[in-house]
Amino acid sequence: MSLYVDIEKSFPGFKLSAQFEGDNEVVALLGGSGCGKSLTLKCIAGIENPDKGHIIINGEVVFDSEKRINIPPQQRRVGYLFQNYALFPTMTVWNNIACVIKKPKSQRREIVDGIIEKFQLDGVKKLYPRQISGGQQQRTALARILVSEPRILMLDEPFSALDTHLKWHMEQEVASVLAEFRGTTVFVSHNRDEVYRLSNKIAVMADGKIESTGTKKDIFDSPKTLAAALMTGCKNISRAQKIDDKTVRATEWGIDLKTEQPVPDSIKYVGVRAHHFQRVAEMTDEKNIFPCRIHKVIEEPFERVVMFSFDTDTDAYLQFEVSKDICGEWDLSELVLRVPADRVMCLEG
């Protein structure tokens, strides 16, 4: 089941402009707080009405501003997992799931008992939401969504309220659900790792706009915009100036970098991920090799973070992250690094 979204909605001081599509895949909306991710979901579900645009679910137009089509939320068959799960506090787990099924009582009992067993909720089916854990609440909410036979799924920051151990466990359970679901899922998150593990396609949002879209490999390996680089975790970004088709000046770092891909005329920034630097034994005439001044070394549980600047007049510090298994014998009092040409990211603003 497919999804097509092309909408705009304005508020005082904020404008949403979202364009993306999915075809039986997991599409992640990746962005920071307040960028418009949840608002986009509400527009798809029919909870909010866009000012203009189109929303098409599985070939059916559910919103069209020009043709004045606006299908009510209950008729869109959208499975929406809210951040707070939206369970009915006065209903048991069993009844929370059963209340959305529009079938005879005998069939309803069979469906609910089946999904409760599948989601391992049999021991809490007679309890109320306040009496069960956060993970059990989430499983109840997901079970309720699935028995409603939705055409698409929408998950709004599904792991934000969970602790680290439970978050990992629930992520695996959600991944299993998504693998079985025969339709498009829109997964909203600000966490790049969750997005990478769960999604097929990523749409990066910033300030109400979809900045870039692509497969997760494309977005992580070659982000085209500053917002995409930041949201995918790039920690080293400098303002940039094009020198020629294969050379860019990182103005804040005081160096010129050779690139593998042509430098676009629209370049505004250049980025290098912290784990993409390569240590070399000494200075050579090879391209993109620079001496460094070490500011400090930060100990993490399994890696070291080297804060450094290139040997210039600038004090713009960069991060070089390396596993302790690799750098355990290194003398970090001196450092010469290579920036691989194929790892230099040319970014638009």
C-alpha positions in Angstrom: 0.0 0.0 0.0 1.5 3.3 -1.0 1.5 6.8 0.4 1.9 10.2 -1.4 2.2 13.4 0.6 2.6 17.0 -0.8 1.2 19.5 1.7 1.6 22.9 3.2 0.3 24.4 6.4 1.1 27.8 8.0 1.0 29.0 11.5 2.3 32.4 12.8 6.0 32.1 12.6 6.0 28.6 11.1 5.3 27.0 7.8 5.1 23.3 7.1 6.1 22.1 3.6 6.3 18.3 3.3 6.7 16.3 0.2 7.5 12.6 0.2 6.2 9.2 -0.8 6.5 5.6 0.2 5.7 2.3 -1.5 5.4 -0.7 0.9 8.4 0.5 2.9 9.5 2.2 6.1 9.9 5.9 5.5 11.6 7.8 8.3 11.0 11.5 9.0 14.3 12.5 10.7 14.5 15.9 12.4 14.9 17.8 15.6 12.1 18.9 18.0 9.7 21.4 16.5 10.6 20.8 12.9 7.1 19.6 11.8 7.5 15.8 12.0 4.5 15.2 14.3 2.4 17.8 12.5 3.0 16.0 9.2 1.6 12.8 10.8 -1.4 14.6 12.1 -2.2 16.0 8.6 -1.9 12.5 7.1 -4.2 11.1 9.8 -6.7 13.9 9.3 -6.3 15.3 12.8 -5.0 18.5 11.3 -6.0 19.9 7.9 -3.3 21.3 5.6 -3.9 24.6 3.9 -3.1 23.2 0.5 -1.9 20.0 -1.2 -2.6 16.4 -1.7 -2.5 13.2 0.4 -3.1 9.8 -1.3 -3.3 6.5 0.5 -3.2 3.3 -1.5 -4.6 5.1 -4.6 -7.4 6.9 -2.7 -7.3 10.7 -2.4 -8.0 11.5 1.2 -7.1 15.2 0.9 -7.1 17.5 -2.0 -7.3 21.2 -1.3 -8.3 22.1 -4.9 -11.0 19.5 -5.2 -12.2 20.1 -1.6 -11.7 16.5 -0.7 -11.0 15.8 3.0 -11.9 12.3 4.2 -12.6 12.1 8.0 -9.9 10.5 10.1 -11.9 7.5 11.0 -12.3 6.6 7.3 -8.7 6.9 6.4 -7.7 3.6 8.0 -4.4 5.0 9.4 -2.7 3.2 12.2 -1.3 6.0 14.4 0.9 5.2 17.4 1.0 8.4 19.5 4.0 9.2 21.7 1.8 8.6 24.8 0.1 5.5 23.2 -3.4 7.0 23.8 -4.7 4.0 25.7 -8.1 4.3 27.4 -7.4 4.4 31.1 -10.7 2.9 32.2 -10.4 -0.1 29.9 -8.3 -3.2 30.4 -5.6 -4.3 28.0 -8.1 -6.7 26.4 -10.8 -4.1 25.9 -8.4 -1.5 24.7 -7.6 -3.8 21.8 -11.1 -5.1 21.2 -12.8 -1.7 21.0 -11.5 -0.9 17.5 -12.7 -4.2 15.9 -15.9 -3.9 13.9 -16.8 -7.5 13.7 -19.2 -10.0 15.4 -18.4 -10.7 19.1 -17.3 -14.3 18.3 -14.7 -13.2 15.7 -13.6 -10.3 17.9 -12.7 -12.6 20.8 -10.7 -14.8 18.5 -8.8 -11.8 17.0 -8.0 -10.2 20.3 -6.9 -13.4 21.9 -4.6 -14.1 19.0 -2.9 -10.7 19.0 -2.6 -10.8 22.8 -0.7 -14.1 22.5 1.4 -12.8 19.7 2.4 -9.7 21.6 2.9 -11.7 24.9 0.3 -9.8 26.8 -1.7 -12.7 28.1 -0.5 -12.1 31.7 -1.7 -8.5 31.7 -4.8 -8.6 29.6 -7.1 -8.0 32.6 -5.1 -5.1 33.9 -5.5 -1.4 33.2 -2.8 0.8 31.5 -1.7 2.3 34.8 -0.9 -1.2 36.1 1.4 -2.2 33.3 4.9 -1.2 32.2 5.8 1.3 29.4 6.8 -1.6 27.2 3.5 -3.4 27.8 1.6 -0.2 27.1 3.4 0.2 23.8 2.7 -3.4 22.8 -1.0 -2.9 23.7 -1.1 0.2 21.5 0.6 -1.6 18.6 -1.7 -4.6 18.9 -4.8 -2.3 18.9 -3.5 -0.6 15.7 -2.9 -3.9 13.9 -6.3 -5.4 14.6 -7.9 -2.3 13.1 -6.4 -3.4 9.7 -4.8 -0.1 8.8 -3.6 0.7 5.3 -0.5 2.5 6.6 1.3 2.7 9.9 2.6 5.9 11.6 4.9 5.8 14.6 5.6 9.0 16.4 8.8 8.8 18.4 7.8 5.3 19.6 10.9 4.8 21.9 11.3 8.3 23.4 9.7 7.4 26.7 11.6 4.1 27.3 14.9 3.5 29.2 17.9 2.3 27.2 17.5 -1.5 27.8 13.8 -1.5 27.2 14.2 0.8 24.1 16.5 -1.8 22.4 14.1 -4.7 23.3 11.1 -2.8 22.0 12.9 -1.7 18.8 13.5 -5.3 17.9 9.8 -6.1 18.5 8.7 -3.1 16.4 11.1 -4.2 13.7 9.4 -7.6 13.6 6.0 -6.0 13.3 7.1 -3.7 10.5 8.6 -6.7 8.6 5.2 -8.4 8.6 3.2 -5.3 7.8 2.1 -5.2 4.2 2.1 -1.5 3.6 3.9 1.8 4.1 5.1 2.9 7.5 6.0 6.5 8.4 8.4 6.4 11.3 9.2 9.7 13.1 12.4 10.1 15.1 15.2 12.5 16.0 17.5 9.5 16.7 19.7 8.7 13.7 20.6 5.2 14.9 16.9 4.2 15.3 16.2 5.6 11.9 19.1 3.8 10.3 18.1 0.4 11.8 14.4 0.6 11.1 13.9 2.5 7.8 14.4 2.0 4.1 14.0 5.6 3.0 14.7 8.8 5.0 13.3 12.3 4.6 15.3 14.9 6.6 13.2 17.7 8.1 14.3 21.1 9.3 12.3 24.2 10.1 9.1 22.7 8.6 10.7 21.6 5.3 11.8 18.4 3.8 15.4 19.1 3.2 16.4 15.9 1.4 15.1 12.4 0.7 16.8 9.2 -0.3 17.6 5.7 0.7 19.2 5.5 4.2 22.6 4.6 2.5 22.4 7.7 0.3 21.5 10.0 3.2 24.2 8.7 5.5 26.9 8.2 3.0 26.3 11.4 1.0 24.0 14.0 2.7 23.5 16.9 0.4 22.5 19.6 2.9 23.7 20.9 6.2 20.5 19.7 8.0 21.0 16.2 6.7 24.7 16.1 7.8 23.8 17.3 11.3 20.9 15.0 11.7 22.9 12.0 10.6 25.6 12.8 13.2 28.3 14.7 11.4 30.4 16.5 14.0 32.9 18.3 11.8 31.4 21.0 9.6 33.0 24.1 8.3 31.9 26.9 6.0 33.2 26.3 2.6 34.3 28.0 -0.6 34.7 26.3 -4.0 38.2 26.5 -5.4 37.7 24.3 -8.5 35.7 21.3 -9.6 37.7 19.0 -7.3 38.9 21.4 -4.5 37.1 23.0 -1.7 38.4 25.4 1.0 37.2 24.7 4.6 37.4 28.3 5.7 37.0 27.6 9.4 39.7 24.9 9.4 42.2 26.8 7.3 42.7 24.0 4.8 42.0 23.0 1.2 40.5 19.6 0.5 40.5 17.5 -2.6 37.3 15.8 -3.4 36.3 12.7 -5.3 33.0 14.0 -6.5 32.7 17.4 -8.4 32.3 20.4 -6.0 28.9 21.9 -6.7 28.6 25.7 -7.3 25.9 25.8 -4.6 28.3 24.5 -1.8 28.0 26.4 1.5 29.6 23.9 3.9 32.0 21.0 4.0 31.8 18.0 6.4 33.9 15.1 7.5 32.6 12.4 9.9 34.6 11.9 13.1 35.4 8.3 12.3 36.4 8.9 8.6 39.8 10.4 9.4 42.8 8.1 8.8 46.0 8.3 10.9 49.2 8.3 8.9 52.8 7.9 10.2 54.2 11.1 8.8 53.7 14.0 6.4 53.9 13.2 2.7 53.0 14.9 -0.6 49.8 12.9 -0.9 46.5 14.9 -1.1 44.5 15.7 2.0 47.2 14.9 4.6 47.7 17.4 7.4 49.6 17.8 10.7 47.3 18.4 13.7 47.5 20.1 17.0 45.8 18.1 19.7 43.7 20.0 22.2 42.6 17.1 24.4 41.8 13.4 24.4 38.4 12.3 25.8 38.0 8.8 27.1 34.8 7.0 26.2 34.0 3.4 27.3 35.2 1.9 24.0 36.8 4.6 22.1 38.8 7.8 22.3 37.7 11.2 21.0 40.6 13.3 19.9 39.8 17.0 19.9 42.3 18.7 17.5 42.8 21.5 15.0 44.8 21.5 11.8 48.2 23.1 12.1 47.0 26.6 11.1 46.1 29.8 12.8 42.6 28.7 13.5 41.2 27.3 16.8 38.3 25.6 15.3 38.4 22.2 17.0 37.4 19.0 15.2 36.7 15.5 16.5 38.5 12.3 15.5 36.9 9.2 17.0 38.8 5.9 17.1 38.3 2.5 18.8 40.6 1.8 21.8 41.3 -1.5 20.2 42.9 0.3 17.3 44.6 3.3 19.0 45.7 1.6 22.2 49.4 1.8 21.3 49.4 5.1 19.5 51.4 8.1 20.6 48.7 10.7 20.6 51.1 13.6 21.5 51.6 14.0 17.7 49.0 13.3 15.0 49.0 13.4 11.2 45.6 12.7 9.6 44.4 12.0 6.1 41.0 13.1 4.9 40.0 10.5 2.2 38.7 12.4 -0.8 35.7 10.2 -1.1 34.7 11.1 2.5 34.6 14.8 2.0 30.9 15.9 2.0 30.0 19.0 0.0 26.8 20.5 1.6 24.3 23.1 0.6 22.9 25.4 3.2 
